[in-house]
Every structure is written in C-alpha cells, then in structure tokens.
Amino acid sequence: MSVRAFNLQFDVVESHPMSDRVKRVTEKLKPWGREIWFSWTDSYAGKILELNKGHQFSLQYHEKKTETQYIFSGKILLTYGTDANKLHKKTLSAGQKFHVPVGMIHRAKALEKTVIFEVSTPELDDVVKLADDYGRSGKGNDEKADKKLHKKSSK
C-alpha cells in the first residue's frame, strides 16, 4: 500500500509484528485538507497535515496531548497563547517549527498550500475546539462530519 501526500509518496512496509494501528497508514479527510496518520503507538504518534491555502484549523487546545509541528512546505499564520483574550500571531515558513504544550491555545492558517509534519503524544482525539470556520465545536473529532465538510470545502 502507498499513500500520496502532495508530491511525496509513502509506502507502508510491514517488516515486523506490531499492532495494526502502527502498521496501517490512515487518511483522515478534514474540511481544511487532510491528515495522514503514519504512526500511532502507546508512546507517540506521527501525522502529516495538508492544509489548503486560505483554510485553517480550529482554534483549539489539548487537555493531555503535547505536539511539535514542523513546516515542511508552505507558509502559515500561527495563532497561539494561554489566554483566549491575549493571543499572539506569528508567520512560519518551510523549515520552521513550533511546540504546543498541554493547554496552549493554537491555530494554523495556510497562507499558501502547506504540509506540516506533526509528532505528538498518542492522544489523537484530545482536542477542545474554541472556534471553527466549519461549524464544528466541543471535544473530540467527528470523522463523518469531517468527511462531509471536506467534500463541501473542496468544491
């Protein structure tokens, strides 16, 4: 099996016994683009986030998860901070990274088509959405709603 991420091709190699979620590369469609989950263990997770130009993630924070994101290509406007009333903004380009500790409010907006590599603790459903361009809210992820919204935003 192989997965295409923009101009990158990823092959799944099953070289030794592991849990199914480690071996499987999973695509998650989002209204802003998509996620490619390439590793998910009891200790860490790895994802590729493809963020379409003009789209942005939810304004969010995590209760348990911590993550580091590396801008592989493109450019984003990062909004971040610990107080929703005093958020900071910073532009990040390819080759730059940012760390999101537990509780930090954050959001990335694609100023151009962007690919982000993310490594994190394994709590992949730990998200609390504070604001969202696509009408999503609350805790966790809704994969069915995300797929439906992906189709709408792709038109």
Buried (B, 14 or more C-beta within 10 A) or exposed (E): EEBEBEEEEBEEEEEEEEEEBBBBBEEBBBBBBBBBBBBBEEEEBBBBBBBBEEBBBBBBBBEEBBBEBBBBBBBBBBBBBEEEEEBEEEEBEEEBBBEBEBEBBBBBBBBBBBBBBBBBBBBBEBBBBEBBBBEBEEEEBEEEEBEBBBEEBEE
